[in-house]
């Protein structure tokens, strides 16, 4: 059984999402199925088929998230320190071409959200950063071509 690394916040989010799916989404879709059934002939009832499809998706999500929850290896990043990039690090990078500064936190696949500044441990940029340290230069293969970054800061929060 392969462990799924995640931060304390990611583990908490996962737990809340499972609860939401079970306590809000599941009852809602069951109600929608009951209402659609009341409309009669199920063979041509688009509302019924849509609700059943949604129910199938919700149940699949619950199973997937519960699996990840049980295999979670929760890492408390507030107890980590140092200048070497590891899981949970918040890394400030400077684009060597544009001098643009960007900060990313390296997190588990489940909790990654680029808009929130969290990148997956399995992403190309995170893989390039792991075991590097402040002051190092890294090259990352990107869809638009290779990009070079300098590691300006490594923090653990």
C-alpha positions as CSV (number, residue, x, y, z in Angstrom):
1,X,0.0,0.0,0.0
2,X,1.6,3.2,-1.2
3,X,1.4,6.2,1.2
4,X,0.0,9.5,0.0
5,X,2.0,12.4,1.3
6,X,0.0,15.5,2.4
7,X,0.2,18.4,4.8
8,X,-1.9,18.8,7.9
9,X,-4.1,21.4,6.1
10,X,-4.5,19.0,3.1
11,X,-5.5,16.2,5.4
12,X,-8.1,18.4,7.1
13,X,-9.4,19.6,3.7
14,X,-9.7,15.9,2.6
15,X,-11.7,15.0,5.7
16,X,-14.0,18.0,5.2
17,X,-14.6,17.2,1.5
18,X,-15.5,13.6,2.4
19,X,-18.0,14.8,5.0
20,X,-19.5,17.3,2.5
21,X,-19.9,14.7,-0.2
22,X,-21.5,12.2,2.3
23,X,-23.7,14.7,4.2
24,X,-24.7,17.3,1.5
25,X,-24.1,16.0,-2.0
26,X,-25.2,12.4,-1.4
27,X,-28.6,13.3,0.2
28,X,-29.2,16.0,-2.4
29,X,-28.7,13.6,-5.3
30,X,-30.9,10.9,-3.6
31,X,-33.6,13.6,-3.4
32,X,-33.2,14.5,-7.1
33,X,-33.5,10.8,-8.1
34,X,-36.7,10.5,-6.0
35,X,-38.2,13.6,-7.6
36,X,-37.2,12.4,-11.1
37,X,-38.8,9.0,-10.4
38,X,-42.0,10.7,-9.5
39,X,-42.2,12.1,-13.0
40,X,-43.0,8.6,-14.4
41,X,-41.4,6.7,-17.3
42,X,-37.7,6.3,-16.4
43,X,-36.6,5.2,-19.9
44,X,-36.9,8.7,-21.4
45,X,-36.5,10.7,-18.2
46,X,-33.4,12.9,-18.7
47,X,-33.5,14.3,-15.1
48,X,-33.4,10.8,-13.7
49,X,-30.5,9.7,-15.9
50,X,-28.6,12.9,-15.0
51,X,-29.2,12.4,-11.3
52,X,-28.1,8.7,-11.5
53,X,-24.9,9.8,-13.4
54,X,-24.2,12.5,-10.7
55,X,-24.8,9.9,-8.0
56,X,-22.3,7.6,-9.6
57,X,-19.7,10.4,-9.8
58,X,-20.3,11.3,-6.1
59,X,-19.9,7.7,-4.9
60,X,-16.7,7.4,-7.0
61,X,-15.3,10.6,-5.5
62,X,-16.1,9.4,-2.0
63,X,-14.3,6.0,-2.6
64,X,-11.3,7.8,-4.1
65,X,-11.0,10.4,-1.4
66,X,-11.5,7.8,1.4
67,X,-8.7,5.7,-0.1
68,X,-6.4,8.6,-0.1
69,X,-7.4,9.5,3.4
70,X,-6.6,6.1,4.7
71,X,-3.3,6.0,2.9
72,X,-2.3,9.5,4.0
73,X,1.1,10.2,5.3
74,X,0.5,13.5,7.1
75,X,3.6,15.7,7.4
76,X,3.6,18.6,9.7
77,X,5.5,21.2,7.8
78,X,5.7,23.6,10.8
79,X,8.2,21.2,12.4
80,X,10.5,21.2,9.4
81,X,13.3,23.6,8.8
82,X,16.5,24.2,6.8
83,X,17.5,25.6,3.4
84,X,17.1,22.3,1.5
85,X,13.8,22.0,-0.5
86,X,11.7,19.0,0.8
87,X,8.0,18.2,0.8
88,X,6.0,21.0,2.4
89,X,8.6,23.7,1.6
90,X,7.5,27.2,0.5
91,X,10.0,28.1,-2.2
92,X,10.4,31.6,-3.6
93,X,11.8,31.4,-7.2
94,X,13.2,34.2,-9.4
95,X,12.8,33.6,-13.1
96,X,16.3,34.2,-14.5
97,X,14.9,35.6,-17.7
98,X,12.2,38.0,-16.5
99,X,13.3,38.5,-12.8
100,X,9.7,37.7,-11.9
101,X,9.4,36.3,-8.3
102,X,6.9,33.5,-7.5
103,X,6.4,31.5,-4.3
104,X,5.2,27.9,-4.4
105,X,4.5,25.4,-1.6
106,X,5.2,21.8,-2.5
107,X,2.3,19.7,-1.3
108,X,0.6,16.3,-2.1
109,X,-1.3,15.6,-5.3
110,X,-4.7,15.8,-3.5
111,X,-4.2,19.3,-2.2
112,X,-2.4,20.9,-5.1
113,X,-4.0,24.2,-6.4
114,X,-1.9,26.4,-8.6
115,X,-4.1,29.4,-8.1
116,X,-3.5,29.2,-4.4
117,X,0.3,28.7,-4.9
118,X,0.4,25.0,-4.0
119,X,2.1,22.7,-6.5
120,X,2.1,18.9,-6.5
121,X,5.1,17.0,-5.4
122,X,4.9,15.1,-8.7
123,X,4.9,18.2,-10.8
124,X,7.9,18.9,-13.0
125,X,8.8,22.1,-11.1
126,X,8.6,20.4,-7.7
127,X,10.7,17.4,-8.9
128,X,13.3,19.8,-10.2
129,X,13.4,21.7,-6.8
130,X,13.6,18.7,-4.4
131,X,17.0,18.5,-2.6
132,X,18.1,21.8,-4.0
133,X,18.9,24.7,-1.7
134,X,18.7,28.5,-1.5
135,X,21.0,30.1,-4.1
136,X,20.8,27.1,-6.5
137,X,19.7,27.5,-10.1
138,X,17.2,25.0,-11.5
139,X,16.0,24.3,-15.0
140,X,12.5,23.2,-15.5
141,X,11.0,21.7,-18.7
142,X,7.8,23.6,-19.4
143,X,5.4,23.4,-22.3
144,X,6.8,26.6,-23.8
145,X,10.4,25.4,-23.4
146,X,12.9,25.1,-20.6
147,X,12.8,27.8,-17.9
148,X,15.6,28.7,-15.5
149,X,14.9,29.8,-11.9
150,X,17.1,30.8,-8.9
151,X,15.9,29.6,-5.5
152,X,15.7,32.9,-3.5
153,X,14.1,31.5,-0.3
154,X,13.1,28.2,1.3
155,X,10.7,28.3,4.2
156,X,8.6,25.9,6.2
157,X,5.3,27.1,7.7
